[in-house]
Each structure stands twice: as C-alpha cells, then as structure tokens.
Amino acid sequence: MAAPRIDPPRARATLALMVCALLAACASTRVSFQPAAPGPWCEPAAPAVVLWATRWRADQKDVAARESAAAAGLRDFFAPAGCFAHTELRRVDALPPAAVPGAPDAARLIGIEVQELGPVVKLLSSAALVEGGTEVVFRAVRYPARADGEAQSVTVHWRHGGPGVVKGVASLPQDLHAALQAGLMAGGAAPER
C-alpha cells in the first residue's frame, strides 16, 4: 500500500495557519500602576460624575479617531450600572487640580485623562516577525468628598498583545473599556487573556 501523497502548497498553508494560531495564543494582557494599585474605585451603589479629558503627545496621529474611540470606550464602560449606580460623563479640556463645584453632593467625582490609546506594532523584535497589540494609558483621579480632602491619582498602563498580533483602531473602544475595568474595578487584579 502506497503512502498518501501530500500536496506541498496545501501543507505549507496548513503549517502557516497552525503557526499563526500558536502565535495568537501567546497574546496576553499586562496592567501596571503608578503608584501601586489603589484597589477598586467603583462603588456600584453610589452615583458618580466623571470628568474626562485627553492629553495626547505632540506627534499623535489620528487625533479625531482616538477622541471618538475614547468617548465610545468611556460611554460603554460607564453606561451600565456596574461601576457606579448612575454616571454622568462630562468632557473637559483638562482635569482640574481639585474638585470642582457643580457635582451633586452624594455623587463621587472621578477624573479620567486618556494619554495613550492606540495600536502598537514592532517588526522583527523577537522570533516572531511581527509583535503588536494595543496600548492604553490613562490617569484616574478620585476627588475628595470634602473640600479639605486631598485628591488621589493613579496612572494605569494597559497592554494587550503579543507575537503575531496585529490590531487596528476598530478595537480601541473595547480596549479602553477593558483598561478601565482593570484599573477601576479590579484594582490591578486583571486576568490574563
């Protein structure tokens, strides 16, 4: 009995698909905090006012697309009653250094400053030809309930990617949502995915 004949182009295509699947399985999520993780900031029983701003680097590309993605990601994260019972989002030019008047007394006042939101691609950086993913950096500020209190601030750096991962701007709202969840709800206990 003769051995079955293997079609070389089909074998190469199958091997390429297997390699891509293995490389995609290497994607992971990393979250870091500066200073250390503050623990969960969400209070599902309390209402909140969230002031949000962006602070892009000088050479940032596609600012309008990133602004739109940031707005959508924030809206998607805060719209359901998960982090807070009810959230009012307010776009501001820059986060204030201290609490601002006009927030309801019972509401928590949070600031979110999006500093980086975009895909990252590195060519020939490792054994993989392409290594990429998405990077989100935001600063969160928890303003005090009393005028004499001090604001707490933390910068969250969220990355998802790995060898063979190439992402575009379409996933940015979901990536910001995931970064907010890791930074505000989990307080640093973000699961690997």
Backbone as CSV, one residue per row, in Angstrom:
resi,resn,N_x,N_y,N_z,CA_x,CA_y,CA_z,C_x,C_y,C_z
1,MET,0.836,-1.163,0.000,0.000,0.000,0.000,0.888,1.235,0.000
2,ALA,0.577,2.166,-0.882,1.381,3.377,-1.040,0.943,4.437,-0.037
3,ALA,1.924,5.207,0.419,1.618,6.302,1.353,0.839,7.387,0.615
4,PRO,-0.085,8.072,1.316,-0.846,9.131,0.654,0.079,10.272,0.242
5,ARG,-0.211,10.858,-0.886,0.593,11.957,-1.417,0.143,13.272,-0.767
6,ILE,1.093,14.046,-0.276,0.807,15.333,0.372,1.064,16.451,-0.627
7,ASP,0.086,17.294,-0.803,0.187,18.434,-1.705,1.033,19.520,-1.022
8,PRO,2.250,19.867,-1.529,3.120,20.837,-0.871,2.479,22.204,-0.604
9,PRO,1.757,22.816,-1.539,1.151,24.114,-1.230,0.122,24.018,-0.087
10,ARG,-0.648,22.948,-0.079,-1.638,22.771,0.987,-0.941,22.538,2.324
11,ALA,0.131,21.790,2.319,0.877,21.518,3.549,1.468,22.815,4.100
12,ARG,2.004,23.670,3.218,2.562,24.962,3.671,1.466,25.855,4.243
13,ALA,0.311,25.870,3.591,-0.798,26.691,4.070,-1.271,26.205,5.438
14,THR,-1.367,24.892,5.608,-1.782,24.320,6.896,-0.763,24.653,7.974
15,LEU,0.518,24.520,7.661,1.570,24.849,8.615,1.514,26.328,8.991
16,ALA,1.312,27.195,8.014,1.219,28.635,8.288,0.044,28.948,9.200
17,LEU,-1.099,28.309,8.971,-2.263,28.522,9.836,-1.991,28.044,11.262
18,MET,-1.321,26.911,11.390,-1.002,26.393,12.725,-0.048,27.332,13.456
19,VAL,0.954,27.846,12.762,1.905,28.779,13.374,1.178,30.044,13.817
20,CYS,0.300,30.578,12.960,-0.464,31.784,13.319,-1.343,31.537,14.541
21,ALA,-1.970,30.373,14.589,-2.826,30.044,15.733,-2.008,29.965,17.017
22,LEU,-0.828,29.358,16.932,0.040,29.274,18.111,0.515,30.645,18.556
23,LEU,0.884,31.498,17.598,1.348,32.835,17.946,0.222,33.669,18.542
24,ALA,-0.983,33.553,18.001,-2.114,34.307,18.529,-2.443,33.860,19.947
25,ALA,-2.193,32.600,20.238,-2.448,32.096,21.580,-1.494,32.707,22.594
26,CYS,-0.427,33.341,22.121,0.551,33.959,23.010,0.151,35.374,23.432
27,ALA,-0.963,35.875,22.942,-1.405,37.214,23.326,-1.756,37.223,24.808
28,SER,-1.370,38.282,25.479,-1.669,38.395,26.903,-1.948,39.856,27.236
29,THR,-2.480,40.056,28.419,-2.784,41.393,28.900,-1.916,41.673,30.123
30,ARG,-1.301,42.862,30.124,-0.493,43.289,31.272,-1.008,44.644,31.729
31,VAL,-1.095,44.822,33.021,-1.544,46.078,33.601,-0.534,46.495,34.663
32,SER,-0.128,47.779,34.596,0.749,48.309,35.648,0.174,49.630,36.154
33,PHE,0.522,49.964,37.382,0.008,51.151,38.051,1.155,51.994,38.573
34,GLN,0.996,53.301,38.516,1.982,54.218,39.086,1.232,55.306,39.842
35,PRO,1.294,55.397,41.134,1.916,54.467,42.080,1.158,53.133,42.120
36,ALA,1.440,52.329,43.120,0.882,50.979,43.206,-0.637,50.987,43.098
37,ALA,-1.181,49.846,42.705,-2.628,49.695,42.508,-3.392,50.140,43.753
38,PRO,-4.386,51.019,43.567,-5.112,51.561,44.713,-6.244,50.682,45.210
39,GLY,-6.530,49.588,44.546,-7.710,48.790,44.865,-8.885,49.322,44.067
40,PRO,-10.004,48.638,44.105,-11.160,49.052,43.312,-11.660,50.451,43.668
41,TRP,-11.985,51.241,42.644,-12.535,52.589,42.837,-14.039,52.605,42.637
42,CYS,-14.588,51.598,42.013,-16.015,51.584,41.712,-16.827,51.371,42.985
43,GLU,-17.978,52.030,43.032,-18.937,51.874,44.127,-20.309,51.701,43.487
44,PRO,-20.720,50.450,43.229,-21.950,50.198,42.485,-23.217,50.805,43.086
45,ALA,-23.212,51.163,44.349,-24.410,51.749,44.965,-24.422,53.274,44.903
46,ALA,-23.325,53.897,44.495,-23.220,55.356,44.512,-23.294,55.933,43.099
47,PRO,-23.881,57.128,42.949,-23.826,57.819,41.657,-22.453,58.480,41.496
48,ALA,-22.109,58.819,40.255,-20.808,59.452,40.015,-20.901,60.464,38.889
49,VAL,-20.031,61.456,38.977,-19.786,62.391,37.884,-18.353,62.114,37.443
50,VAL,-18.183,61.807,36.160,-16.853,61.509,35.624,-16.471,62.615,34.648
51,LEU,-15.425,63.344,35.017,-14.850,64.354,34.126,-13.795,63.642,33.297
52,TRP,-13.815,63.842,31.992,-12.793,63.178,31.197,-12.171,64.149,30.203
53,ALA,-10.889,63.907,29.976,-10.100,64.746,29.070,-9.095,63.852,28.364
54,THR,-8.456,64.398,27.357,-7.365,63.690,26.696,-6.122,64.563,26.748
55,ARG,-4.978,63.919,26.766,-3.698,64.618,26.709,-2.780,63.789,25.821
56,TRP,-2.848,64.057,24.521,-2.070,63.301,23.547,-0.656,63.866,23.454
57,ARG,0.271,63.041,23.025,1.632,63.518,22.788,1.619,64.429,21.559
58,ALA,2.650,65.239,21.394,2.698,66.244,20.329,2.632,65.629,18.930
59,ASP,3.212,64.445,18.739,3.226,63.829,17.410,2.126,62.788,17.210
60,GLN,1.070,62.855,18.027,-0.016,61.873,17.945,-0.713,61.925,16.587
61,LYS,-0.912,60.761,15.978,-1.613,60.662,14.700,-3.089,60.363,14.946
62,ASP,-3.930,60.717,13.987,-5.361,60.393,14.019,-6.035,60.797,15.328
63,VAL,-5.819,62.035,15.732,-6.373,62.521,16.996,-7.901,62.422,17.010
64,ALA,-8.545,62.800,15.921,-10.013,62.762,15.883,-10.537,61.340,16.078
65,ALA,-9.907,60.351,15.453,-10.334,58.955,15.607,-10.112,58.479,17.035
66,ARG,-9.010,58.895,17.654,-8.737,58.497,19.036,-9.713,59.172,20.004
67,GLU,-10.037,60.450,19.750,-11.022,61.150,20.592,-12.360,60.416,20.538
68,SER,-12.767,60.042,19.338,-14.033,59.329,19.158,-13.999,57.972,19.861
69,ALA,-12.895,57.258,19.739,-12.752,55.953,20.392,-12.758,56.102,21.911
70,ALA,-12.104,57.140,22.424,-12.091,57.378,23.867,-13.501,57.654,24.373
71,ALA,-14.244,58.502,23.661,-15.622,58.818,24.062,-16.482,57.557,24.069
72,ALA,-16.348,56.731,23.033,-17.137,55.497,22.952,-16.747,54.509,24.051
73,GLY,-15.447,54.353,24.307,-14.995,53.433,25.352,-15.461,53.852,26.734
74,LEU,-15.382,55.145,27.021,-15.862,55.654,28.315,-17.368,55.466,28.444
75,ARG,-18.095,55.797,27.407,-19.560,55.656,27.416,-19.952,54.188,27.627
76,ASP,-19.281,53.279,26.913,-19.587,51.859,27.042,-19.267,51.317,28.434
77,PHE,-18.208,51.828,29.044,-17.838,51.345,30.374,-18.781,51.872,31.450
78,PHE,-19.092,53.171,31.382,-19.877,53.777,32.454,-21.393,53.717,32.236
79,ALA,-21.870,53.403,31.028,-23.317,53.410,30.748,-24.094,52.407,31.599
80,PRO,-23.687,51.149,31.655,-24.438,50.236,32.520,-24.110,50.512,33.986
81,ALA,-25.033,50.186,34.841,-24.808,50.378,36.279,-23.936,49.238,36.787
82,GLY,-22.661,49.343,36.601,-21.733,48.323,37.057,-20.678,48.925,37.967
83,CYS,-20.031,49.978,37.475,-19.018,50.651,38.284,-19.694,51.564,39.301
84,PHE,-20.668,52.338,38.831,-21.445,53.220,39.702,-22.926,53.015,39.390
85,ALA,-23.793,53.390,40.320,-25.229,53.219,40.117,-25.708,54.016,38.905
86,HIS,-25.191,55.201,38.751,-25.520,56.074,37.619,-24.311,56.972,37.418
87,THR,-23.937,57.193,36.160,-22.756,58.010,35.876,-23.108,59.097,34.876
88,GLU,-22.689,60.308,35.208,-22.801,61.430,34.279,-21.403,61.724,33.752
89,LEU,-21.219,61.585,32.435,-19.922,61.872,31.812,-19.886,63.327,31.377
90,ARG,-18.798,64.020,31.698,-18.608,65.411,31.279,-17.238,65.554,30.630
91,ARG,-17.217,65.984,29.371,-15.957,66.228,28.660,-15.413,67.581,29.097
92,VAL,-14.144,67.631,29.489,-13.485,68.866,29.884,-12.185,68.999,29.099
93,ASP,-11.656,70.211,29.017,-10.393,70.427,28.300,-9.213,69.809,29.038
94,ALA,-9.227,69.897,30.363,-8.166,69.328,31.192,-8.761,69.022,32.565
95,LEU,-8.204,68.032,33.232,-8.703,67.701,34.562,-8.327,68.811,35.542
96,PRO,-9.260,69.195,36.400,-8.946,70.225,37.389,-8.010,69.668,38.462
97,PRO,-7.203,70.538,39.079,-6.295,70.062,40.126,-7.031,69.667,41.402
98,ALA,-8.223,70.237,41.622,-9.014,69.913,42.809,-10.466,69.751,42.380
99,ALA,-11.292,69.307,43.283,-12.710,69.101,42.990,-13.337,70.402,42.488
100,VAL,-14.290,70.250,41.604,-14.962,71.410,41.028,-16.381,71.507,41.567
101,PRO,-16.884,72.714,41.700,-18.266,72.842,42.150,-19.223,72.381,41.048
102,GLY,-20.426,72.048,41.438,-21.424,71.658,40.453,-21.737,70.182,40.449
103,ALA,-20.959,69.382,41.147,-21.261,67.953,41.243,-22.257,67.754,42.380
104,PRO,-23.235,66.890,42.206,-24.169,66.616,43.304,-23.418,66.142,44.538
105,ASP,-23.898,66.559,45.706,-23.198,66.240,46.962,-23.016,64.742,47.174
106,ALA,-24.000,63.934,46.790,-23.934,62.495,47.038,-23.080,61.765,46.009
107,ALA,-22.759,62.427,44.910,-22.040,61.753,43.820,-20.540,61.699,44.073
108,ARG,-19.935,60.613,43.611,-18.484,60.515,43.615,-17.992,61.322,42.412
109,LEU,-16.856,61.980,42.563,-16.285,62.775,41.473,-14.968,62.128,41.053
110,ILE,-14.932,61.666,39.804,-13.780,60.942,39.255,-13.300,61.681,38.018
111,GLY,-12.003,61.721,37.815,-11.416,62.279,36.596,-10.681,61.192,35.836
112,ILE,-10.828,61.184,34.513,-10.107,60.246,33.649,-9.420,61.060,32.560
113,GLU,-8.100,60.956,32.492,-7.329,61.638,31.458,-6.677,60.570,30.575
114,VAL,-7.166,60.434,29.346,-6.629,59.443,28.409,-5.371,60.031,27.781
115,GLN,-4.250,59.310,27.937,-2.964,59.805,27.443,-2.454,59.016,26.241
116,GLU,-2.835,57.759,26.154,-2.414,56.914,25.023,-3.534,55.930,24.746
117,LEU,-3.861,55.787,23.468,-4.906,54.861,23.051,-4.632,54.499,21.601
118,GLY,-4.028,53.352,21.398,-3.728,53.015,20.013,-3.049,51.682,19.832
119,PRO,-3.004,51.257,18.568,-2.307,50.022,18.241,-0.797,50.213,18.288
120,VAL,-0.104,49.134,18.576,1.360,49.127,18.619,1.839,47.971,17.748
121,VAL,2.805,48.223,16.881,3.369,47.171,16.036,4.886,47.288,16.079
122,LYS,5.537,46.161,16.342,7.006,46.097,16.303,7.376,45.037,15.282
123,LEU,8.230,45.401,14.356,8.687,44.457,13.340,10.043,43.883,13.726
124,LEU,10.188,42.580,13.549,11.449,41.879,13.797,11.984,42.123,15.209
125,SER,11.100,42.218,16.199,11.550,42.485,17.560,11.837,41.214,18.348
126,SER,11.419,40.090,17.826,11.663,38.819,18.511,11.700,37.721,17.454
127,ALA,11.526,36.480,17.879,11.497,35.373,16.933,10.328,35.519,15.965
128,ALA,9.278,36.187,16.434,8.136,36.452,15.549,8.477,37.637,14.656
129,LEU,8.009,37.584,13.440,8.270,38.692,12.531,7.529,39.948,12.960
130,VAL,6.329,39.774,13.503,5.504,40.905,13.914,5.050,40.672,15.346
131,GLU,5.162,41.702,16.157,4.655,41.659,17.523,3.874,42.950,17.735
132,GLY,2.656,42.822,18.169,1.838,44.024,18.308,0.705,43.837,19.277
133,GLY,-0.220,44.783,19.213,-1.360,44.763,20.109,-1.890,46.163,20.295
134,THR,-2.421,46.420,21.469,-2.983,47.723,21.797,-2.427,48.194,23.123
135,GLU,-2.242,49.510,23.220,-1.742,50.125,24.453,-2.715,51.220,24.873
136,VAL,-3.059,51.226,26.153,-3.918,52.262,26.731,-3.220,52.788,27.975
137,VAL,-3.100,54.111,28.063,-2.573,54.747,29.266,-3.570,55.821,29.666
138,PHE,-4.009,55.769,30.923,-4.874,56.827,31.427,-4.532,57.139,32.881
139,ARG,-4.802,58.387,33.243,-4.637,58.814,34.637,-6.034,58.946,35.227
140,ALA,-6.241,58.314,36.374,-7.515,58.406,37.077,-7.313,59.231,38.339
141,VAL,-8.260,60.124,38.597,-8.210,60.972,39.791,-9.514,60.783,40.554
142,ARG,-9.393,60.499,41.841,-10.569,60.417,42.710,-10.553,61.670,43.579
143,TYR,-11.519,62.543,43.312,-11.599,63.801,44.047,-12.267,63.561,45.392
144,PRO,-11.859,64.314,46.420,-12.408,64.097,47.766,-13.854,64.591,47.867
145,ALA,-14.601,63.979,48.765,-15.988,64.388,49.003,-16.026,65.720,49.756
146,ARG,-15.011,65.967,50.573,-14.949,67.222,51.349,-13.942,68.166,50.705
147,ALA,-14.174,69.453,50.846,-13.298,70.463,50.239,-11.880,70.412,50.815
148,ASP,-11.731,69.964,52.055,-10.402,69.945,52.672,-9.661,68.627,52.426
149,GLY,-10.273,67.701,51.686,-9.623,66.428,51.399,-8.633,66.554,50.255
150,GLU,-7.848,65.507,50.058,-6.828,65.505,49.002,-7.209,64.509,47.908
151,ALA,-7.021,64.910,46.668,-7.328,64.033,45.538,-6.313,62.902,45.458
152,GLN,-6.785,61.710,45.056,-5.911,60.558,44.830,-5.765,60.381,43.323
153,SER,-4.558,60.047,42.883,-4.309,59.906,41.450,-3.480,58.652,41.192
154,VAL,-3.806,57.969,40.094,-3.045,56.791,39.683,-3.013,56.766,38.159
155,THR,-1.883,56.357,37.603,-1.763,56.180,36.160,-1.794,54.687,35.873
156,VAL,-2.674,54.292,34.959,-2.855,52.891,34.590,-2.290,52.697,33.184
157,HIS,-1.418,51.704,33.044,-0.821,51.357,31.746,-1.262,49.939,31.419
158,TRP,-2.105,49.815,30.393,-2.705,48.542,29.998,-2.201,48.166,28.610
159,ARG,-1.746,46.938,28.463,-1.268,46.449,27.159,-1.858,45.077,26.891
160,HIS,-2.322,44.894,25.656,-2.793,43.572,25.232,-2.170,43.282,23.874
161,GLY,-1.500,42.151,23.787,-0.888,41.790,22.514,0.128,40.693,22.685
162,GLY,0.958,40.567,21.651,1.993,39.550,21.675,2.456,39.246,20.274
163,PRO,3.244,38.189,20.120,3.763,37.810,18.808,2.629,37.477,17.840
164,GLY,2.718,38.000,16.644,1.739,37.707,15.613,0.437,38.474,15.723
165,VAL,0.293,39.320,16.737,-0.946,40.080,16.927,-0.825,41.414,16.202
166,VAL,-1.770,41.686,15.333,-1.831,42.968,14.647,-3.253,43.481,14.799
167,LYS,-3.399,44.653,15.416,-4.717,45.231,15.637,-4.760,46.625,15.033
168,GLY,-5.940,47.028,14.659,-6.142,48.372,14.128,-6.898,49.226,15.124
169,VAL,-7.487,50.306,14.627,-8.187,51.239,15.510,-9.607,50.798,15.830
170,ALA,-10.141,49.802,15.139,-11.531,49.385,15.354,-11.768,48.871,16.773
171,SER,-10.769,48.272,17.395,-10.958,47.699,18.732,-10.685,48.689,19.862
172,LEU,-10.315,49.930,19.550,-9.911,50.868,20.606,-10.994,51.130,21.656
173,PRO,-12.278,51.309,21.309,-13.272,51.486,22.372,-13.327,50.292,23.335
174,GLN,-13.274,49.068,22.793,-13.298,47.883,23.652,-12.022,47.782,24.480
175,ASP,-10.896,48.193,23.900,-9.635,48.145,24.646,-9.651,49.145,25.801
176,LEU,-10.177,50.352,25.572,-10.280,51.322,26.665,-11.235,50.801,27.727
177,HIS,-12.326,50.187,27.317,-13.280,49.590,28.261,-12.562,48.565,29.145
178,ALA,-11.777,47.676,28.519,-11.045,46.648,29.271,-10.013,47.274,30.206
179,ALA,-9.347,48.338,29.754,-8.348,49.014,30.597,-9.021,49.680,31.796
180,LEU,-10.171,50.318,31.573,-10.914,50.933,32.682,-11.375,49.872,33.678
181,GLN,-11.811,48.735,33.167,-12.243,47.657,34.045,-11.074,47.161,34.899
182,ALA,-9.925,46.966,34.271,-8.752,46.503,35.015,-8.272,47.545,36.018
183,GLY,-8.352,48.813,35.638,-7.839,49.866,36.509,-8.776,50.302,37.611
184,LEU,-10.077,50.382,37.322,-11.023,50.913,38.299,-11.791,49.846,39.064
185,MET,-12.098,48.735,38.415,-12.891,47.696,39.080,-12.021,46.658,39.752
186,ALA,-11.019,46.177,39.026,-10.203,45.108,39.552,-9.096,45.611,40.462
187,GLY,-8.723,46.874,40.297,-7.654,47.416,41.130,-6.354,46.674,40.967
188,GLY,-6.075,46.242,39.746,-4.803,45.576,39.473,-4.911,44.084,39.343
189,ALA,-6.071,43.521,39.622,-6.222,42.081,39.533,-6.747,41.670,38.167
190,ALA,-6.154,42.215,37.105,-6.613,41.927,35.746,-6.203,40.519,35.343
191,PRO,-7.150,39.731,34.895,-6.800,38.362,34.487,-6.057,38.365,33.158
192,GLU,-5.194,37.382,32.987,-4.533,37.201,31.689,-5.583,36.722,30.704
193,ARG,-5.491,37.210,29.473,-6.427,36.699,28.475,-5.709,36.379,27.205
